[in-house]
Amino acid sequence: MVVSHSAQLAAGVVELAAQMAPDVVLVPAGGMDDGGLGTSLEKVMSALGMADAGDGAVVLTDLGSAVMTAESALEFLGNPEKVCLADAPLVEGTVAAAVAAQAGASVDVVCKAAETALDPSGAAADGPPAAGDPAAKGAGTDVVGGCESDGADTGGEVAAVLTLINPMGLHARPAAALAGKLGAMDVEIEINGVDGQSVMMLMTLGAAQGTELAVSATGPDAQRAVDLVRSEVEAGFGET
């Protein structure tokens, strides 16, 4: 749910996120009841009722009084356990949360996705070394056809270098699709040094057509994750 002082802003953020998460319920709650700027407790409570009809809801806000209005609405509703008020940037957080929800993540995971949308020291920083880093080339790693791999069964790294062929490169839609699918896997994966499970981090790469993507992954689903990235890239994300 998006709470903003502006009805147009809330609706616009929801429209943007919906392009990347078509199956997620996204509810705007912006502006006053008379259409003016501000936040309406009634609007927020009504939107919360719609958003919390399923498995839970994550609330994102723009400015200080919007936070207070959302907090008041939650208090009136008895602070439902299935609702999370995220401390996150409105646009980036909403997009990241929507992508995580599209992948079937729980409310807690969706909320965390929003709050770490612009945090480069999140999962990617604690994950495996970026492909191409000498530290990523550990003992027992074989190089086969441009893909370094010792397989998921041994818990080692799986890596590949891939070239973007679609005309628009890794823009918002393919970044969201990739992050959403990878987010559902048990894997730590980096693409050009950023968290492959974060749509915002992937978008910060600005990877255009012809860009090489260095992919490295560890964990039970490492091979499956790298295979997924390869298939999507080689298919041009369905855009070629």
Secondary structure, 3 states (H helix, E strand, C coil): CEEECCHHHHHHHHHHHHHHCCCCCCCEEEECCCCCCCECHHHHHHHHHHHCCCCCEEEEECCHHHHHHHHHHHHHCCCCCCEEECCCCHHHHHHHHHHHHHCCCCHHHHHHHHHCCCCCCCHHHHCCCCCCCHHHCCCCCEEECCEEECCHHHCCCEEEEEECCCCCCCCHHHHHHHHHHHHCCCCEEEECCEECCCHHHHHHCCCCCCCEEEEEEECCCHHHHHHHHHHHHHCHHHCC
